[in-house]
Amino acid sequence: MKRILYLLKEKWPEYLIEILVLIIGIYGAFELSNYGENNSRKRAELEILKGCKTELTTDLAEIKLNMDELGKSERALNLIIEVLENNGSYHDSLAYHFNYTLLPMHFVHSTSSFETAKSRGLDIISNADIRNKLIAVYDSQYDFFLKAEQEELAEVEYNMRHILPSRFESGWNFTGKSTFEGNMVPLDFESLKKDREYLYFIKTQRNRTGSYIGFFYENLRKSVEDMIQDLEREIKRLER
């Protein structure tokens, strides 16, 4: 016992240094592990945010293309209504506009990067504001829009089946590769001028198309554009 006390008394500085070296080594390894984990997490976050930005940019191009096509439809509907209500004469170019009265428009989009974030835990996105905005776009704005799209497509399908068959030679005559260009020829143009059911349909479709563009698509476009800008800023911040 005396020998042990003697050794402790004589060599305590050595023991203290060894203990300190051991503590520093453990702490250093812990910090190195944290550093590596944080770097890995940051890389994963950047990959997800960049993926969301890329997909949203592609979605935005699709939104603008669809809005452009729907704009053509709205103009075609207004032109046909004007011709019918003002006792206009039929000319071949009207077949082009009749073909734009109903569009089976689908919003083709991707949510894979956001789904990856959800599968890993949304806290992988460190900025709470960005995280909440992404949730608002994907789980709220997209869902809201897609429900409206389903209703619109159901209306298009109904009218294609029940309104147009008895009034036109054929439908779905889309000849354009990336547009809805084509021709739809009426069986009896003059009778359409007094056809209350058709006039109701075409005026209602004009109104629906206007609200579809001005409310549903416009709100979606703005949400996606704003989200892309927010992601660009956040990515730059994380890459500093």
ChimeraX attribute file (.defattr): number of C-alpha atoms within 10 A of each C-alpha:
attribute: neighborCount
match mode: 1-to-1
recipient: residues
	/A:1	6
	/A:2	7
	/A:3	8
	/A:4	9
	/A:5	10
	/A:6	11
	/A:7	11
	/A:8	13
	/A:9	10
	/A:10	10
	/A:11	11
	/A:12	12
	/A:13	11
	/A:14	11
	/A:15	11
	/A:16	11
	/A:17	11
	/A:18	12
	/A:19	12
	/A:20	12
	/A:21	12
	/A:22	12
	/A:23	12
	/A:24	12
	/A:25	12
	/A:26	12
	/A:27	12
	/A:28	12
	/A:29	12
	/A:30	12
	/A:31	12
	/A:32	12
	/A:33	12
	/A:34	12
	/A:35	12
	/A:36	12
	/A:37	12
	/A:38	12
	/A:39	12
	/A:40	12
	/A:41	15
	/A:42	17
	/A:43	14
	/A:44	16
	/A:45	20
	/A:46	20
	/A:47	15
	/A:48	20
	/A:49	24
	/A:50	18
	/A:51	17
	/A:52	24
	/A:53	22
	/A:54	16
	/A:55	18
	/A:56	21
	/A:57	16
	/A:58	14
	/A:59	20
	/A:60	20
	/A:61	13
	/A:62	17
	/A:63	21
	/A:64	14
	/A:65	15
	/A:66	20
	/A:67	19
	/A:68	14
	/A:69	18
	/A:70	23
	/A:71	17
	/A:72	17
	/A:73	24
	/A:74	22
	/A:75	17
	/A:76	20
	/A:77	25
	/A:78	17
	/A:79	14
	/A:80	20
	/A:81	18
	/A:82	12
	/A:83	15
	/A:84	19
	/A:85	12
	/A:86	10
	/A:87	12
	/A:88	14
	/A:89	10
	/A:90	14
	/A:91	8
	/A:92	10
	/A:93	11
	/A:94	19
	/A:95	17
	/A:96	18
	/A:97	23
	/A:98	22
	/A:99	23
	/A:100	26
	/A:101	23
	/A:102	26
	/A:103	21
	/A:104	14
	/A:105	15
	/A:106	14
	/A:107	15
	/A:108	10
	/A:109	15
	/A:110	15
	/A:111	15
	/A:112	13
	/A:113	19
	/A:114	21
	/A:115	15
	/A:116	14
	/A:117	20
	/A:118	14
	/A:119	10
	/A:120	12
	/A:121	10
	/A:122	18
	/A:123	12
	/A:124	17
	/A:125	22
	/A:126	13
	/A:127	10
	/A:128	11
	/A:129	11
	/A:130	16
	/A:131	17
	/A:132	12
	/A:133	17
	/A:134	24
	/A:135	16
	/A:136	15
	/A:137	17
	/A:138	17
	/A:139	13
	/A:140	12
	/A:141	17
	/A:142	19
	/A:143	13
	/A:144	14
	/A:145	17
	/A:146	14
	/A:147	11
	/A:148	15
	/A:149	19
	/A:150	12
	/A:151	11
	/A:152	21
	/A:153	17
	/A:154	13
	/A:155	16
	/A:156	18
	/A:157	15
	/A:158	12
	/A:159	16
	/A:160	17
	/A:161	12
	/A:162	10
	/A:163	16
	/A:164	18
	/A:165	14
	/A:166	12
	/A:167	17
	/A:168	16
	/A:169	12
	/A:170	16
	/A:171	17
	/A:172	16
	/A:173	15
	/A:174	17
	/A:175	11
	/A:176	9
	/A:177	7
	/A:178	9
	/A:179	13
	/A:180	22
	/A:181	17
	/A:182	17
	/A:183	21
	/A:184	23
	/A:185	20
	/A:186	20
	/A:187	14
	/A:188	13
	/A:189	16
	/A:190	14
	/A:191	13
	/A:192	16
	/A:193	17
	/A:194	13
	/A:195	13
	/A:196	11
	/A:197	10
	/A:198	17
	/A:199	17
	/A:200	11
	/A:201	16
	/A:202	20
	/A:203	15
	/A:204	13
	/A:205	21
	/A:206	21
	/A:207	14
	/A:208	15
	/A:209	22
	/A:210	17
	/A:211	13
	/A:212	19
	/A:213	18
	/A:214	13
	/A:215	13
	/A:216	17
	/A:217	21
	/A:218	16
	/A:219	15
	/A:220	18
	/A:221	19
	/A:222	12
	/A:223	19
	/A:224	23
	/A:225	16
	/A:226	13
	/A:227	20
	/A:228	22
	/A:229	11
	/A:230	16
	/A:231	21
	/A:232	14
	/A:233	10
	/A:234	16
	/A:235	16
	/A:236	10
	/A:237	9
	/A:238	12
	/A:239	9
	/A:240	5
